[in-house]
Amino acid sequence: MNEIKPCPFCRLKNVSVEAFVGGWSYYNYISYFVYCNDCRASGPRTTSIDDDSTKEAKNKLKQIAIERWNNRE
């Protein structure tokens, strides 16, 4: 997994990949995003409608969330 760059807003390195699980009456989903624990900024979410995804699929979603965070200007 790629290294997560510092927050583009506060420039601190206290960032982590977070998960959010939710759903409605007919399906569930899981989202991953990078979150700055200092200034509370968050990056774009990557979402899968199937919360029963394999570990490999979840790791891919986490990687996409990191790539989106790292590529922000």
C-alpha positions in Angstrom: 0.0 0.0 0.0 1.3 3.5 -0.8 2.4 5.9 1.8 -0.2 8.5 2.7 1.0 12.1 2.1 0.6 14.7 4.8 -2.6 16.7 5.0 -2.7 19.4 2.2 -4.4 21.8 4.5 -2.5 21.7 7.8 0.6 19.9 6.4 0.7 17.5 9.3 1.2 13.7 9.0 -1.5 12.5 11.5 -3.7 11.0 8.8 -5.4 7.6 8.5 -7.6 5.6 6.3 -11.1 5.4 7.8 -14.1 3.2 6.9 -17.8 4.0 7.1 -20.4 1.3 6.8 -24.0 2.2 6.0 -27.0 1.0 4.2 -30.6 1.2 3.3 -33.4 -1.4 3.4 -32.2 -3.3 0.3 -28.4 -3.0 0.2 -25.4 -2.1 2.4 -22.2 -0.3 1.5 -18.8 0.5 2.8 -16.8 3.6 2.1 -13.1 4.3 2.7 -11.5 7.8 2.9 -8.3 9.4 4.3 -8.9 11.6 7.3 -6.7 14.1 9.0 -6.9 13.7 12.8 -5.5 17.2 13.4 -7.6 19.6 11.2 -10.4 17.0 10.4 -10.1 17.3 6.6 -11.2 14.3 4.7 -10.5 13.1 1.2 -12.8 11.7 -1.5 -14.7 8.5 -0.6 -14.4 5.2 -2.4 -17.5 3.2 -2.0 -18.6 -0.4 -2.6 -22.2 -1.3 -2.5 -21.4 -4.9 -1.4 -20.3 -4.7 2.3 -19.4 -8.5 2.0 -16.5 -7.7 -0.3 -13.4 -9.8 -0.1 -10.3 -8.6 1.8 -8.6 -8.0 -1.5 -11.4 -5.8 -2.8 -11.4 -3.8 0.4 -7.7 -3.3 0.2 -8.1 -2.1 -3.4 -10.8 0.5 -2.2 -8.4 1.7 0.5 -5.6 2.1 -2.1 -7.9 4.1 -4.3 -8.8 6.4 -1.3 -5.1 6.9 -0.7 -4.3 7.7 -4.3 -7.2 10.2 -4.4 -5.9 11.9 -1.2 -2.3 12.0 -2.5 -3.3 13.5 -5.8 -5.2 16.4 -4.4 -3.8 19.8 -5.2 
